[in-house]
Amino acid sequence: MEQNVSPFIGNPGPGLERDLRQSVRARILRAAMPELPEVETTARLVRPRLLGRSVRAARVGWPRTLGGLGTAAFERAVRGAEVRAVGRRAKWVVIELARGGAPAGVLLVHLRMTGRLVVEDAASDAGPWLRVGLALDDGNELRFLDVRKFGRMLYMADPAAHFADLGPEPLGPEFTADWLFGALRERRRALKPLLLDQTFVAGLGNIYVDEALFAAGLHPLRRSDVVTRAQASELHAAIQRILAAAIEREGSSFDTFYRTPEGRPGEYQHLFEVYGRGGEACRRCGALIVRSVVGQRGTHVCPRCQPKPRPRRPS
Ligand SMILES: [Zn+2]
């Protein structure tokens, strides 16, 4: 039987500690980063537990998680503030604060590789990976846990400048099939690196780009300016359909540290068509899925469903 080696669930006891450490190291090496569906799930699940709560106190276990703001300044900024909204922009959880009904800045949380946001009884043991804890007025604590410490919880009086360069949200009203077709035409880049570029479209990462390109029958190296209107339209539909399905299943926990704030793994990894399936048969055509490296990222392709672009003749 598989042992429960998640660093986030339960206490393994001293006998298992070395196994746990080795397992954590092995898992970090093949970790995929949370993307839009995982961050959206996190925001949705902490929202009802945070709305209307006020922050009694802050504790900071790893000052760098604050991204440069001093611990004392961070505490002053959040103590006494009330949570008035919890949302998401790109791969950031956005927690809006208020004082006396007036906006009082935001907390921006990025999970990066191993970060996790939970709301737990403040009296419970937070474990060794607590980087920031915000004690709430109902006896709970909002905890940012992060094994690898690349995650961030930033306080900002106004996040507008921070988000200024981001592309549209793929589930938002700006992201239409027409917009995508025009935007692909304007760029002259390979599809995969372009879709990973947060200034082009926000929130996509390695997993969902591979899945969307497969669904649309497009090779990751196909140039964006030769994609036809019909292909752009299929890609648009695939991105929206896959993200919505992944949110419905609380994201993917295939090779990531990602767990929902309630400690559950996501379920979408069971529906992967290509991601993490190198050497396995394509469910659509039977050809073997090929894993290669594109722009330093593991990339998964069905060579039959996603034909390689032919080299262009000089015109
Ligand atoms: Zn195939």
Residues whose N, C-alpha, C, O or C-beta is under 5 A from the ligand:
A	BS01	ZN	C282 R284 C285 G286 A287 C302 R304 C305
